[in-house]
Amino acid sequence: MAIIKYLLHRLSPKPGTIFLIDAAGAFFSLICLILLWFLPFDTGLSGPTMVILIIFAAVLGFADLIYYRSNRSCARLCLKAAILGNLAYIGVTFCFVLCQYNVLHPAVASYFGAEILVVGLLVYIEWKMLQAKNLPWSQ
């Protein structure tokens, strides 16, 4: 919990930074998914599953960049949209991993497990920021 409090303290003066962090995470996921697509061994994920996850990560990344560039008056709405997008990504990823778990390579299953945890932590931080009363855009 100390890490989350520290992050909230550091991000509070600049709430738009969370969108940059979210976008960086989405683009990192996008790069990892593309690399998984071209790996020489069988990852266990089907082609359509990979395409859906790649498109989802790209859309989330670009949406976060748009949110970052938007004016501060709609920051709360953008943060809510980012939370919903990340929760949807977690849900879709979890369903795909659960449905294909018996054929997934252990490294791929571990990657997606770690990704779900990290995105979940980001959602928690975004939710706490949304509830905070001392942010510049909450007045």
N, C-alpha and C positions, 0 to 999 in steps of 0.2 A: 504494500500500500504506500510505502514511502516513495517509491519510484513514481507512482501515479500522482501523488500530491506534488512532487517536484516538477513533473511534466506540466501539470495544471498551473502551477505557479509561474513557470517559464513561458507558457503559451498564453496566459491571460492577457498580458499587454498587447499581444498581436494575434488575435483570434484567427486571422486569415492564414496564419502559418499552418494550422491544422489541415487546411485544404492542400497545401503544398506537400505535407507529409503523406496525406492520403493519396495524392496523385503519384508521388514517388513510389509508394507501396504498390499501387495498381500497375504502374509501368514496370516495376520489378517483377511482379507476377506475370505480366504480359511477356516479358523477356524469358522468364523461366519456362512458361508454357510453350513458347516457340522453340526453345532449346529442347524441351521434352519431345516435341513433335519430330525433331530431326535426329534424336538419339538413335544410335545403331542397334540398340537392343529393344525388345518388346517391353514397353512400359505398362501395358495392360489396359490403357485407355483407348477407346475406339476413336476413330477419326472425327465423327460428329460431336462427340463429347469434347474433344480438344478444341474444335472450332467454336463451340458455344462458349467455353471458358475463355478462349482468347478474345472473342468479341466482347464478352461481358467485362473483362479486365480493361480492354481498350476504351469502352464506353465510360466506365467508372473513372479512368484516368483523365480523359478529356473533360468529363463533367466536372471533376474536381478543379481542373485548371480554369474552367469557365467560372466556377464558384469563386475561385481566388480572385479573378479579375472583376467580378461583379461589385457593385457598390455596397456599402456597408448597410444600407437600409434593408436589404433582403438577406443579410447574413444568417439570421435565424432560420429562415425558410431553406436556405442553401444547406445549412448544417443538418436540418431535419432530412432533407433529400439525400445527403451523403450518408447519414445513419441508415436510412431505409435501403439505399443502394448496397451498402456494405453488408447489411443483414441479409439481403436477397442473395448476394454473392456467397456468403457463408452457407445459406440454405441450399443453394444450387450445388455448390462444391460438395457439401456434406452428402447430399442425395446421390450425386454421381459416385463419390467414393464408397458409400454404403452399398450401392447397387452393383458396383464392379470390384468390390473389395477382394473377392476370392481370386481374381485374375490380375490384380495390381501387383507390380513389383514392390517389394518392401520399402525401397528408397522413395518411390513415388508416393506411397501411402504415408510415409513419414513426412515428406515435404508438404503434402496437403494437410496433414494434421497440424503441423507447425504453422502453416499459413492460416488455418482457421483460428488457431489460438491468437496469433498476432493481429489479425483483422478484428477478432472479438475484443481484444484489448483496446484497439483503436476506437471501436464503437463505444466502449465504456468511457474512454476519455472524451470522445465527442459528446456523449450523453451528459457527462458531468459538466462540460463547458456550456452546453445548452441550458442546464439548470442553474448555472452560476449567475449571481446578481451583479458581480463587480466587473463584468466585461465591458469594454468600450461601447459595444453595440447593444447592450441591454438597457441603456438609459432611454 
